[in-house]
Amino acid sequence: MKSIYNILKKTAKECVEIRLKNGIIIQGTLEKSNRIGNLYLKNVKIIISNDNVINCYDLVVRGNSVLLITVPKIPNGDLYRL
């Protein structure tokens, strides 16, 4: 069985988009993740609404607040082959 942790390990150093359960969208470079689902990002843009955007350098997203993670398509690579 493929775990989300192993997929996220392969996505490190890539730009991801994270949608939280409260509707906030976070875009940034995934630095690392851990087994409980916490995500560590750099160069982050937090989109609260269309006119309310916050930029920050570092951010940790707690795993249980994540609704959806959009990872990039990696050319010439099978992200799901573990």
N, C-alpha and C positions, 0 to 999 in steps of 0.2 A: 504494500500500500504506500502510495506517495504522500508524504506529509507536506503541509504548507510551509513548514520550517525549512525543509530541504529546497523547495522551490524558491523561497525568499533568499536563502544563502546564495543561490546562483544569480539572483537579481541584485546583489550588493553592488554599489557604485553606479547604479542606474537610476534614472528619474522615475518616480512612481507617483500615482495619485491615490489618495486614501480618502474614502468617504466615511465619516463618523456617524454613529447612530443618531446624533442630534442634528444632522444635516450639514455640518461644517465640512468643507473640502480642504484637504491639505495636499500640496504638491511640493516635492523636494527630492533630493538625492538620498536614497537609502544607503546608510553606512553599514548597519548590521541589524540583526533581529535576534531574539532569543527564543527558547523553547516554549515560553509561556505567552508568546505572541507580541511582546513589546517591540516597537520599531524605533530605531534611532536614525534621525534624518539630519541633513545639513542643507543650507541654502533653501530655506523653507518659505513658501507662500501659503498663508492661511486665509481662505476665502470664506467669510462669514455670510456675506450677501454681495450682490453685484457692486455696491459702492463701498463696501467695508472689507478691505484687504489689509492684512498684516504681514510684513516680511520679518523674518528672524533667521539667525545663523544656525542655531542648534534647536532640536526639538525631540522630545521623547513622547511617543504615543502609546498609551496603555492598551494592551491587546484586547481587553474586553470591551473597549469603546469603538472598535473598528467594525464597520458594516461591510465594506467592500474595498479591495485593493486592486488597482489596475496596474499591471506590470507591462513593460515594453515587450514588443516582439523582437526577439534577437535573431538577426539574419544569419543564415548558415549555421544555426544551432538549434538543437532540440531542448528547449527549456524543461520539458517534462520527462526527459530521459535521465533517471537518477542513478 
